[in-house]
Amino acid sequence: MPNRKLVAGNWKMHGTAAGIAEIVRIASAVPPEVDVALCLPATLIERAARAVPSFAIGAQDVHSEAGGAFTGDVCAAQLHDAGASIVIVGHSERRDLHREDDAVVRSKAAAALVAGLRVILCVGETLEVRDAGEAIATVTAQLDASLPPAPVEAVAYEPIWAIGTGRIPSLEDIGAMHAALRGRLVAAHGDRGHSVRLLYGGSVKPANAAAIFAVSDVDGALVGGASLTASDFLPIVEAAAQA
Ligand code: PEP
């Protein structure tokens, strides 16, 4: 049986208090057939969670330690305490700009699970790797090395060259990657690997969402730019509900 779809928005470093109205607009229009979450800047999590208490608010990163002398960082228990129920780990912008390797991503995911947060774990290849024909080998190896021992909520396949560029892989390439990732999840977790949701991320828009959601083993999307407004995000959510 196919997994219920999950559409998660990643607001990155966008949004101040003025954005709460947009979050309320999104949360109040979610159809019952689909799960939706918004991963917000840490500064907005508590306000958003109070504004839309029955809607999933998430974070975009978490520290791997449970607390301590880590200036500027936020641990999983603090995110949970602020009202987050889900967190992204291993986004390519963290892997690249903050030099987070697979071992760091794995420990962040494990720490988030211990604190009761659901985890969206991101993997994805560069254009050079894709062009060299090594995308599946590279991304499955990345997943193997980043997975914590217990199953995560979702794995997001995000080709780095598709993020924020308006380009996406062919639907065949998305399907082939998701099939390979599913195989690795089942190898790691047995039957439970089937229920880890596989999200596609990278330039998902209202115009391409339905076609992407129709691909086998695509259980939803991680959406950056198009998650910032209800007018862009809700048609993507609706496409997931119809899929
Ligand atoms: C992302 O950063 O996770 C993302 C998918 O961004 P965009 O949708 O803007 O490509």
Boltz pocket constraint, residues with backbone or C-beta under 6 A from the ligand:
constraints:
  - pocket:
      binder: B
      contacts: [[A, 10], [A, 158], [A, 162], [A, 163], [A, 164], [A, 165], [A, 201], [A, 202], [A, 203], [A, 204], [A, 222], [A, 223], [A, 224], [A, 225], [A, 226]]
      max_distance: 6.0
